[in-house]
Structures are given as structure tokens and as C-alpha cells.
């Protein structure tokens, strides 16, 4: 489906140094039929200025969707960005996840009717993350050429997905809902499917599990899950551990929905 516009929704909050690299990586895609929507959960002016600088020079559409800073409201800002997305297909990405040049290409290959894709990530350690952010310049070929050294130095947790890509025919499917390996930082689905479940649950505020809830509700709508591992890996920059005070509360919301469905069944 080469003519299909894809909307990449990038969630961010007060981390322009990381966002700069993410946008640079997105603008270097081999597939050019996509738009970028920065879903900004209340960042300061420096993030707006960064986005404006890219908008002024990019031939790829970049939109900045911002909401006031009123706590961790990731679900709400993603829903606002979804409403403004012009693409039929959505890729949700975090503003600290650098993508490979074929990221959109690989997601397009995996985009099938009545399917969603849960992707994977490569974790970068603090020292390497700080060096990349300080450079302010993302060069994938340079990073890949140094990947073995980064792995030996313990600065990344894996590197093989940078070199090996596995096609759709490889066993990827999930026959039932599985909580494991759901990453909201690399998640794709059809816009119509997201709208059919009214997007992310905005009652889930604070860090944690809004992505699992989203995948579960899509599954209940008959949307099957497939894995984007070994195809769509993102490079997840190091960050301080999030405040997980709300994680258990959000997890209980998801568990209650799962239990309710099983009880009805």
C-alpha cells in the first residue's frame, strides 16, 4: 500500500535534546509517504522552538499538538494527535526513541487489515545516550558501524536487529491477549480501529499500562496482534526511571477490564 499516508505520532515531554535526534531520524526515512505529529504533554517553549526549526526546513509535514502541563496525561495527548492525523495508519512512538531509516518502510510492510503491530526496542545506556544528545546530530550509519563496540562496552543490550530483518511470513502472531512485550513507544494500528475504541483511556493518568489497555481493547474488537520484533526496532535512549506510583492503579484498571470480559464470556 505505497500510496497510504502513515501518521507517526511522537509523544514528548520536556526533553528537546532527545526529540531533536528522534525527528532527525524520522526525516531520514527511506519511505517518504508519512507525516509527523509531535504529541506534546505540556513541554516548555524550547520544545516548541525546536519543532518550529524543523518545520521551517522539512519537506515532510510536521505538526505540533500541545496541551497544558497538568500531570502525566499521555493518553489524552495521543488522542488529540490521533484526531488531527491525516493518515489511515498510525505509528505511536516516544520522543526518546530513535528510529532506523527503514522504520516506516518496515511498519508499512507489516500493516495488514484487522491487525495491530507491537514493536520492540534496543536499550541504550546513560553514557552513550548523553554522548548522542550532546552531539545534536543523528547519523545512523555511524552508529551502526560502532554498534559492536557499543555492545561489547555494555552500552546497548542487543544489536542483531540492526543487521537482520525478518519478514511478515515469520511467526509473529498472538492468538490471544498477552500483556507481555507491549511497548507504547513502538506501536501501530489503523486509525479507524483506534477510533472504534475511542483511543487511549484518558482515565489512566500517570505512568504505566495505558498501552496494554489500548492493545487489550483493540483485541476485544477483533483486531489481531502481530509482533514487529526483528523489523521495527527503535533505539530507546536512557532516561531516569519514571515515577511508578500510579502504575499499580492503572494495572488494576486493565485487570478489571480483562476480568469483566472473561466473566461475560
C-alpha positions as a Python dict, from the first residue, in 0.01 Angstrom:
ca = {
    (1, 'X'): (0, 0, 0),
    (2, 'X'): (261, 258, -104),
    (3, 'X'): (1, 532, -158),
    (4, 'X'): (-127, 512, 201),
    (5, 'X'): (-24, 805, 419),
    (6, 'X'): (118, 698, 755),
    (7, 'X'): (97, 924, 1060),
    (8, 'X'): (383, 892, 1309),
    (9, 'X'): (270, 1025, 1649),
    (10, 'X'): (566, 1113, 1871),
    (11, 'X'): (488, 1165, 2241),
    (12, 'X'): (721, 1404, 2423),
    (13, 'X'): (760, 1599, 2745),
    (14, 'X'): (1044, 1842, 2818),
    (15, 'X'): (1323, 1651, 2651),
    (16, 'X'): (1420, 1852, 2341),
    (17, 'X'): (1773, 1707, 2325),
    (18, 'X'): (1630, 1358, 2267),
    (19, 'X'): (1345, 1483, 2048),
    (20, 'X'): (1595, 1651, 1815),
    (21, 'X'): (1758, 1314, 1740),
    (22, 'X'): (1422, 1141, 1701),
    (23, 'X'): (1298, 1395, 1446),
    (24, 'X'): (1629, 1378, 1259),
    (25, 'X'): (1594, 1000, 1237),
    (26, 'X'): (1236, 1031, 1115),
    (27, 'X'): (1331, 1278, 845),
    (28, 'X'): (1587, 1029, 715),
    (29, 'X'): (1332, 762, 625),
    (30, 'X'): (1355, 566, 300),
    (31, 'X'): (975, 574, 281),
    (32, 'X'): (862, 935, 223),
    (33, 'X'): (484, 899, 243),
    (34, 'X'): (427, 990, 605),
    (35, 'X'): (366, 1282, 837),
    (36, 'X'): (499, 1356, 1185),
    (37, 'X'): (279, 1469, 1474),
    (38, 'X'): (456, 1579, 1792),
    (39, 'X'): (217, 1493, 2077),
    (40, 'X'): (344, 1729, 2346),
    (41, 'X'): (220, 1673, 2702),
    (42, 'X'): (292, 2029, 2818),
    (43, 'X'): (660, 2090, 2740),
    (44, 'X'): (822, 2430, 2779),
    (45, 'X'): (890, 2676, 2499),
    (46, 'X'): (1225, 2522, 2399),
    (47, 'X'): (1040, 2219, 2261),
    (48, 'X'): (809, 2439, 2054),
    (49, 'X'): (1109, 2629, 1918),
    (50, 'X'): (1282, 2305, 1826),
    (51, 'X'): (977, 2178, 1637),
    (52, 'X'): (942, 2512, 1457),
    (53, 'X'): (1304, 2493, 1342),
    (54, 'X'): (1237, 2157, 1177),
    (55, 'X'): (906, 2273, 1031),
    (56, 'X'): (1085, 2559, 856),
    (57, 'X'): (1316, 2331, 658),
    (58, 'X'): (1140, 1993, 629),
    (59, 'X'): (961, 1870, 317),
    (60, 'X'): (778, 1621, 542),
    (61, 'X'): (477, 1766, 723),
    (62, 'X'): (546, 1818, 1095),
    (63, 'X'): (262, 1915, 1328),
    (64, 'X'): (292, 2022, 1692),
    (65, 'X'): (-1, 1928, 1915),
    (66, 'X'): (39, 2071, 2266),
    (67, 'X'): (-165, 2058, 2584),
    (68, 'X'): (-111, 2235, 2916),
    (69, 'X'): (111, 2067, 3173),
    (70, 'X'): (-136, 1916, 3418),
    (71, 'X'): (45, 1597, 3514),
    (72, 'X'): (116, 1285, 3312),
    (73, 'X'): (-164, 1278, 3052),
    (74, 'X'): (-11, 1069, 2778),
    (75, 'X'): (-341, 909, 2679),
    (76, 'X'): (-508, 1244, 2624),
    (77, 'X'): (-232, 1397, 2412),
    (78, 'X'): (-211, 1084, 2197),
    (79, 'X'): (-585, 1104, 2140),
    (80, 'X'): (-560, 1471, 2045),
    (81, 'X'): (-286, 1388, 1794),
    (82, 'X'): (-488, 1097, 1656),
    (83, 'X'): (-779, 1329, 1582),
    (84, 'X'): (-550, 1556, 1380),
    (85, 'X'): (-371, 1275, 1198),
    (86, 'X'): (-440, 1263, 824),
    (87, 'X'): (-302, 913, 774),
    (88, 'X'): (-506, 595, 758),
    (89, 'X'): (-241, 416, 962),
    (90, 'X'): (-87, 530, 1291),
    (91, 'X'): (253, 459, 1443),
    (92, 'X'): (291, 561, 1808),
    (93, 'X'): (646, 648, 1906),
    (94, 'X'): (807, 806, 2210),
    (95, 'X'): (1017, 1119, 2191),
    (96, 'X'): (1324, 938, 2321),
    (97, 'X'): (1315, 655, 2066),
    (98, 'X'): (1538, 699, 1762),
    (99, 'X'): (1429, 503, 1455),
    (100, 'X'): (1619, 320, 1185),
    (101, 'X'): (1600, 453, 825),
    (102, 'X'): (1359, 175, 723),
    (103, 'X'): (1131, 216, 1026),
    (104, 'X'): (830, 344, 829),
    (105, 'X'): (906, 101, 544),
    (106, 'X'): (900, -197, 780),
    (107, 'X'): (582, -83, 951),
    (108, 'X'): (417, -39, 613),
    (109, 'X'): (511, -399, 526),
    (110, 'X'): (350, -521, 847),
    (111, 'X'): (33, -314, 807),
    (112, 'X'): (-248, -559, 736),
    (113, 'X'): (-626, -512, 773),
    (114, 'X'): (-755, -612, 1118),
    (115, 'X'): (-402, -626, 1262),
    (116, 'X'): (-204, -410, 1502),
    (117, 'X'): (174, -423, 1546),
    (118, 'X'): (359, -414, 1878),
    (119, 'X'): (722, -330, 1812),
    (120, 'X'): (1042, -380, 2003),
    (121, 'X'): (1336, -168, 2116),
    (122, 'X'): (1710, -162, 2173),
    (123, 'X'): (1806, -7, 2506),
    (124, 'X'): (2090, 246, 2521),
    (125, 'X'): (2277, 314, 2845),
    (126, 'X'): (2335, 653, 3004),
    (127, 'X'): (2687, 727, 2877),
    (128, 'X'): (2604, 657, 2513),
    (129, 'X'): (2274, 847, 2540),
    (130, 'X'): (2447, 1156, 2678),
    (131, 'X'): (2710, 1145, 2405),
    (132, 'X'): (2447, 1124, 2131),
    (133, 'X'): (2235, 1403, 2278),
    (134, 'X'): (2538, 1626, 2319),
    (135, 'X'): (2634, 1576, 1955),
    (136, 'X'): (2289, 1703, 1843),
    (137, 'X'): (2337, 1512, 1520),
    (138, 'X'): (2199, 1167, 1442),
    (139, 'X'): (2396, 958, 1193),
    (140, 'X'): (2261, 605, 1166),
    (141, 'X'): (2545, 467, 953),
    (142, 'X'): (2798, 588, 1208),
    (143, 'X'): (2601, 438, 1495),
    (144, 'X'): (2567, 106, 1315),
    (145, 'X'): (2939, 95, 1234),
    (146, 'X'): (3013, 133, 1606),
    (147, 'X'): (2736, -98, 1728),
    (148, 'X'): (2960, -396, 1801),
    (149, 'X'): (3184, -179, 2018),
    (150, 'X'): (2880, -38, 2197),
    (151, 'X'): (2759, -392, 2265),
    (152, 'X'): (3098, -507, 2397),
    (153, 'X'): (3113, -199, 2621),
    (154, 'X'): (2766, -273, 2758),
    (155, 'X'): (2616, 47, 2616),
    (156, 'X'): (2337, -134, 2426),
    (157, 'X'): (2151, -451, 2520),
    (158, 'X'): (2141, -603, 2169),
    (159, 'X'): (2249, -524, 1813),
    (160, 'X'): (2141, -810, 1584),
    (161, 'X'): (1811, -640, 1487),
    (162, 'X'): (2022, -367, 1325),
    (163, 'X'): (2154, -624, 1078),
    (164, 'X'): (1882, -890, 1050),
    (165, 'X'): (1525, -819, 936),
    (166, 'X'): (1262, -1092, 932),
    (167, 'X'): (956, -1074, 703),
    (168, 'X'): (584, -1099, 773),
    (169, 'X'): (590, -1471, 695),
    (170, 'X'): (793, -1532, 1009),
    (171, 'X'): (576, -1648, 1301),
    (172, 'X'): (462, -1323, 1461),
    (173, 'X'): (101, -1366, 1567),
    (174, 'X'): (-68, -1377, 1908),
    (175, 'X'): (-381, -1591, 1926),
    (176, 'X'): (-499, -1429, 2249),
    (177, 'X'): (-428, -1118, 2453),
    (178, 'X'): (-82, -1130, 2608),
    (179, 'X'): (33, -846, 2835),
    (180, 'X'): (399, -925, 2773),
    (181, 'X'): (611, -719, 2529),
    (182, 'X'): (362, -438, 2471),
    (183, 'X'): (558, -117, 2421),
    (184, 'X'): (366, 205, 2367),
    (185, 'X'): (690, 359, 2243),
    (186, 'X'): (660, 147, 1925),
    (187, 'X'): (300, 54, 1848),
    (188, 'X'): (99, 73, 1525),
    (189, 'X'): (-263, 29, 1421),
    (190, 'X'): (-522, 158, 1176),
    (191, 'X'): (-671, 493, 1266),
    (192, 'X'): (-1022, 355, 1217),
    (193, 'X'): (-951, 78, 1468),
    (194, 'X'): (-816, 328, 1723),
    (195, 'X'): (-1125, 544, 1677),
    (196, 'X'): (-1355, 243, 1714),
    (197, 'X'): (-1239, 202, 2077),
    (198, 'X'): (-1225, 580, 2139),
    (199, 'X'): (-846, 581, 2156),
    (200, 'X'): (-643, 553, 2475),
    (201, 'X'): (-830, 552, 2805),
    (202, 'X'): (-791, 907, 2941),
    (203, 'X'): (-887, 793, 3290),
    (204, 'X'): (-545, 630, 3306),
    (205, 'X'): (-321, 916, 3418),
    (206, 'X'): (35, 889, 3542),
    (207, 'X'): (290, 639, 3420),
    (208, 'X'): (203, 289, 3320),
    (209, 'X'): (-10, 40, 3129),
    (210, 'X'): (-219, 268, 2907),
    (211, 'X'): (-55, 84, 2617),
    (212, 'X'): (-159, -260, 2747),
    (213, 'X'): (-513, -132, 2796),
    (214, 'X'): (-519, 3, 2440),
    (215, 'X'): (-398, -329, 2296),
    (216, 'X'): (-646, -528, 2506),
    (217, 'X'): (-943, -321, 2390),
    (218, 'X'): (-832, -346, 2027),
    (219, 'X'): (-808, -722, 2072),
    (220, 'X'): (-1164, -728, 2206),
    (221, 'X'): (-1272, -551, 1887),
    (222, 'X'): (-1130, -835, 1680),
    (223, 'X'): (-801, -666, 1590),
    (224, 'X'): (-526, -926, 1597),
    (225, 'X'): (-181, -852, 1735),
    (226, 'X'): (139, -921, 1549),
    (227, 'X'): (497, -862, 1658),
    (228, 'X'): (721, -600, 1500),
    (229, 'X'): (1034, -751, 1654),
    (230, 'X'): (1324, -808, 1413),
    (231, 'X'): (1174, -548, 1180),
    (232, 'X'): (1091, -220, 1355),
    (233, 'X'): (1333, -194, 1650),
    (234, 'X'): (1379, 156, 1787),
    (235, 'X'): (1681, 283, 1981),
    (236, 'X'): (1548, 378, 2323),
    (237, 'X'): (1761, 647, 2484),
    (238, 'X'): (1836, 616, 2853),
    (239, 'X'): (1625, 819, 3096),
    (240, 'X'): (1569, 833, 3468),
    (241, 'X'): (1320, 581, 3597),
    (242, 'X'): (967, 716, 3576),
    (243, 'X'): (757, 769, 3887),
    (244, 'X'): (566, 444, 3905),
    (245, 'X'): (333, 545, 4186),
    (246, 'X'): (30, 520, 3956),
    (247, 'X'): (140, 204, 3777),
    (248, 'X'): (-41, -39, 4004),
    (249, 'X'): (-360, 168, 3995),
    (250, 'X'): (-354, 167, 3615),
    (251, 'X'): (-273, -204, 3611),
    (252, 'X'): (-580, -269, 3824),
    (253, 'X'): (-795, -82, 3569),
    (254, 'X'): (-667, -312, 3295),
    (255, 'X'): (-709, -626, 3507),
    (256, 'X'): (-1068, -528, 3586),
    (257, 'X'): (-1148, -493, 3215),
    (258, 'X'): (-991, -831, 3139),
    (259, 'X'): (-1183, -995, 3426),
    (260, 'X'): (-1510, -836, 3314),
    (261, 'X'): (-1467, -970, 2958),
    (262, 'X'): (-1381, -1318, 3083),
    (263, 'X'): (-1682, -1316, 3318),
    (264, 'X'): (-1916, -1222, 3033),
    (265, 'X'): (-1760, -1488, 2809),
}
